[in-house]
Amino acid sequence: MAAEGFWNNQEKAQTTVGELKGLRSIVVPLKESIAAADDLDGLIEIMAEDSSVGAEIDAEIARLEKQVAELELKALLNGPHDNAGALLSVHARDGGVDANDWAAMLLSMYISWAEKNDFTVELMDRQDNEEAGITQATIAVRGPMAYGYLKGEEGIHRLVRISPFNADGKRQTSFAAVDVAPELSDSVEVEIDENDVREDTYRASGAGGQHVNKTDSAVRLTHLPTGVVAACQSERSQHKNRATAWKMLRARIARIEEERIEDEQATKYQNKVRQKGFGSQIRNYFLHPDQRVKDARTGHLQGSFQGVMDGDIQGFLDAFLVWRMAESTAE
């Protein structure tokens, strides 16, 4: 990083900085744990002569156990792209306007989690629903192990609540789909035949200024063999949006290949479902009759619905990592 010209290529430089942050997030607490363990040995020797340090030893053991448990979880983030940034998309599914509102709530939840954990977030694409919420949106979440943590969020998320859009106050079940792909650098090769890709341009919606809304600056790419779609409208320039959309498309095609390899190796995601609707959800969110959020795969439960919406989802992410390891070991 100190070399002359390192910052001339910003994208390459940022990739290197991201790799450094990922390594530091493991090496630094590991060194601290080893040093603390050595100090603990010294305290135990002192206790033979001074029993008053017993409480201090108990507190230090508890702290070390927590730190080691966190390191063990990070050790599970060993996939080929786990240290990459994440391209996370939320799509409204069954449930009408409630589903559009639910999709917007999920988007906000992930942004809150990212900000709480010092990740950076960039809005890549957003399509608002006329009445409320969104039809779909894509964000880039960048930081150490962002993709490794978030890839377990892929699937259907189900919300049960009293609908704020129903005058009769009836209970409504809504669905939203979350897709997650690694944000790959240009150095990672992903073969895509340009003849297999259809490009559409359209006027951007939402924030971005009057210029964005008056020109066909937004770009949507469709990979015809797989049906994978990547869209970007975050820039004023159609050229820049096209470049970003191609990057997103490469990431999603790479994710498909990663899934194929995973399935061949160990069927890591035994219950991974692609259906869009009732019965296929990975997580259930309840606001009625009681407030709770429960993961259908891991069984992890949190009693504060609002806490989860405010970004308190780390428990779900950690539980998925442990569950995935257990599933692969069982195979």
Sequence and secondary structure as in RCSB ss.txt:
>XXXX:A:sequence
MAAEGFWNNQEKAQTTVGELKGLRSIVVPLKESIAAADDLDGLIEIMAEDSSVGAEIDAEIARLEKQVAELELKA
LLNGPHDNAGALLSVHARDGGVDANDWAAMLLSMYISWAEKNDFTVELMDRQDNEEAGITQATIAVRGPMAYGYL
KGEEGIHRLVRISPFNADGKRQTSFAAVDVAPELSDSVEVEIDENDVREDTYRASGAGGQHVNKTDSAVRLTHLP
TGVVAACQSERSQHKNRATAWKMLRARIARIEEERIEDEQATKYQNKVRQKGFGSQIRNYFLHPDQRVKDARTGH
LQGSFQGVMDGDIQGFLDAFLVWRMAESTAE
>XXXX:A:secstr
  STTGGGSHHHHHHHHHHHHHHHHHHHHHHHHHHHHHHHHHHHHHHTT GGGHHHHHHHHHHHHHHHHHHHHHH
T  STTTTSEEEEEEEE SSHHHHHHHHHHHHHHHHHHHHHTT EEEEEEEEE SSSSEEEEEEEEESTTHHHHH
GGG EEEEEEEE TT TT  EEEEEEEEEEEEE  TTS     GGGEEEEEE   SSS HHHHHTT EEEEEETT
TTEEEEE SSS HHHHHHHHHHHHHHHHHHHHHHHHHHHHT S TT     STT EEEEEE SSS EEEETTT  
EES HHHHHTT  HHHHHHHHHHHHHHHHH 
